[in-house]
Amino acid sequence: MIRNDLRNIAIIAHVDHGKTTLVDAMLKQGGVFRDNQVVEDCVMDSNPLERERGITILAKNTSCTYKGVKINIVDTPGHADFSGEVERVLKMINGVVLLVDAYEGPMPQTRFVLQKALEMNHKIVICINKIDKPDARVAEVVDEIYELLIDLNASDEQLDSPIVYCSGRAGTASLTETDPGKDLAPLFDTILSHIDPPEGDETEPLQVLVSCIDYNDYVGRIAIGRIERGVMKANSEVTVCNYHTPEIYKSKITNIYQFSGLNKRSVETAMVGDIVSFSGIENVTIGETICAPEKVEPIPFVKISEPTLQMLFSVNDSPFAGREGKFVTSRHLRARLYKELLRDVSLRVEDGARADTFVVSGRGEIHLSILIENMRREGYEFQVSTPKVINKVIDGVLQEPVERLFVDVPDTAVGTVMENMGKRQGELVTMTPFNSRIKMEFLLPERGLLGYRSDFLTETRGEGIMNSIFEGYQPMKGVMPRRQYGALVAFETGEACTYGLYNAQGRGVLFVTPGTEVYSGMVVGYSPKQEDIAVNVCKKKHVTNMRAAGSDEALRLETPRIFSLEECIEFLEPDEMLEVTPKSLRIRKTILDHELRMRAVMKERRG
């Protein structure tokens, strides 16, 4: 059976290449919204964090209709930390729209996902986006895409992929570079003509591969997948199996939903080729196959990539603990972390050495920081440690995760970046000049990336672009440089005042303002010297009968440096922790008492 009334596609692109904006335009022109309906931008970015950061974090399903054909669209994440989402989505679809920025060209995530799509023999529609930008270099970008296809060993048919030129923001597309186009009809027509319709045998017993997982407090886990064969019926008995393990168990599908625009529509039956979400199977996970009991055949599925970075999450034990959070106990923290495993299969959570500590492993700093940010917004209060890479012993050799790092910098910053890459054990792979800028590619241990992003932006004066993607494991390299500056640590508990801050700011850059409550052992700034310095930011000016408190000239304070969550995590040293509450982010020393901390430092120096 060939479903000519259906197409299943995924839109894949590097972060910030306009993918979600293009999906907006496709939905508007695909009849999902009324003509007079007010629709906000990036409607698929439903998560508040996605809207704030301008990135897609979770893969999402939607659909529109064109010329009587339903097009199921999967909007995929563009950031490498969420690449696990994209790997799984490719099992559900029959073709991909590869979106590439008309100025930036193919980027790391483009390469990674395109390679996966080529391996699965998916047909590809190449879409050059943002052709209306003044600095667009369409012809060169097309050449770069063909070079990338050849480099990835694309077949002759894949090399003949059609190219559509479009502007997602304007909602236009054309088949030639010079024609601006009027609407997205050329893109829709290309998808219908080039992407194969799904096919399968509807008379055979049911077989569905679970490619994504959603979670709902009312119905529990919701599985999402494409029906490979047979017909799925609500309230039917099924058998769940896995290609990698021999265990099977029986369960029941209670509700079936199909994607209709931005909503889900409940249906009693679904056919071959349909992308459906269904509930009722309590412990279902990604990679499992749902089969009819009379014919149990698991579908091969790529194992989910292992995490490469881990952090310790623990109960907040600072002097200010419990002031701002709603959920503060180890029971709350444990329940929330294990609940996250139900929807994020790239994450790992284990109980730590102490009852109030948990080891959380993820794909990268962004992956873990999104979890931390979501938890603090939900009212959780906790502490996290500095990130640590996960090493492996392979063939008796200790190996560490290595990233392929792509940087695009002004030519004036090349020397500084190269010097830093050398210190961080980076290995230069390619170097390409381009319009007074230099594009470079490095192989770099993931240890070398920790804490480097802020330094990179400073070195390039905010003009550098840096992206990385996981490359694999290699034998351990040399020692990495630690943070180049020390911490300014509060000496006593109290309220920071102008006089104390004025005296402290001569030692370095401050993080706090007058009126901020601080405690002994809290980091209130950083110093250019590598040693930590204790400062008393709560110190008030003594008043005597010779001098009034306000008789001196006004004290001028420098503007404090306020860190974002990612910058706080990058700043952390092994002897520090980040206190996370719904209202505050406080960096603190693990040992708060000044004397005990000094003894620990001396003991470490003695070896």
Secondary structure as GFF3:
##gff-version 3
##sequence-region A 1 607
A	DSSP	beta_strand	6	13	.	.	.	ID=ss1
A	DSSP	alpha_helix	19	29	.	.	.	ID=ss2
A	DSSP	alpha_helix	48	53	.	.	.	ID=ss3
A	DSSP	beta_strand	60	66	.	.	.	ID=ss4
A	DSSP	beta_strand	69	75	.	.	.	ID=ss5
A	DSSP	three_ten_helix	80	82	.	.	.	ID=ss6
A	DSSP	alpha_helix	83	89	.	.	.	ID=ss7
A	DSSP	beta_strand	95	101	.	.	.	ID=ss8
A	DSSP	alpha_helix	108	119	.	.	.	ID=ss9
A	DSSP	beta_strand	123	129	.	.	.	ID=ss10
A	DSSP	alpha_helix	138	151	.	.	.	ID=ss11
A	DSSP	alpha_helix	156	159	.	.	.	ID=ss12
A	DSSP	beta_strand	163	167	.	.	.	ID=ss13
A	DSSP	beta_strand	172	174	.	.	.	ID=ss14
A	DSSP	alpha_helix	185	194	.	.	.	ID=ss15
A	DSSP	beta_strand	207	216	.	.	.	ID=ss16
A	DSSP	beta_strand	220	229	.	.	.	ID=ss17
A	DSSP	beta_strand	232	233	.	.	.	ID=ss18
A	DSSP	beta_strand	236	242	.	.	.	ID=ss19
A	DSSP	beta_strand	245	253	.	.	.	ID=ss20
A	DSSP	beta_strand	255	260	.	.	.	ID=ss21
A	DSSP	beta_strand	263	267	.	.	.	ID=ss22
A	DSSP	beta_strand	269	270	.	.	.	ID=ss23
A	DSSP	beta_strand	275	279	.	.	.	ID=ss24
A	DSSP	beta_strand	288	291	.	.	.	ID=ss25
A	DSSP	beta_strand	309	315	.	.	.	ID=ss26
A	DSSP	alpha_helix	330	340	.	.	.	ID=ss27
A	DSSP	beta_strand	348	351	.	.	.	ID=ss28
A	DSSP	beta_strand	357	362	.	.	.	ID=ss29
A	DSSP	alpha_helix	365	377	.	.	.	ID=ss30
A	DSSP	beta_strand	382	385	.	.	.	ID=ss31
A	DSSP	beta_strand	388	389	.	.	.	ID=ss32
A	DSSP	beta_strand	392	394	.	.	.	ID=ss33
A	DSSP	beta_strand	397	410	.	.	.	ID=ss34
A	DSSP	three_ten_helix	411	413	.	.	.	ID=ss35
A	DSSP	alpha_helix	414	423	.	.	.	ID=ss36
A	DSSP	beta_strand	427	434	.	.	.	ID=ss37
A	DSSP	beta_strand	437	445	.	.	.	ID=ss38
A	DSSP	alpha_helix	446	449	.	.	.	ID=ss39
A	DSSP	alpha_helix	452	459	.	.	.	ID=ss40
A	DSSP	beta_strand	465	475	.	.	.	ID=ss41
A	DSSP	beta_strand	486	490	.	.	.	ID=ss42
A	DSSP	beta_strand	494	495	.	.	.	ID=ss43
A	DSSP	alpha_helix	498	504	.	.	.	ID=ss44
A	DSSP	three_ten_helix	505	507	.	.	.	ID=ss45
A	DSSP	beta_strand	509	510	.	.	.	ID=ss46
A	DSSP	beta_strand	517	518	.	.	.	ID=ss47
A	DSSP	beta_strand	523	527	.	.	.	ID=ss48
A	DSSP	beta_strand	533	535	.	.	.	ID=ss49
A	DSSP	alpha_helix	565	571	.	.	.	ID=ss50
A	DSSP	beta_strand	576	580	.	.	.	ID=ss51
A	DSSP	beta_strand	585	589	.	.	.	ID=ss52
A	DSSP	alpha_helix	594	606	.	.	.	ID=ss53
###
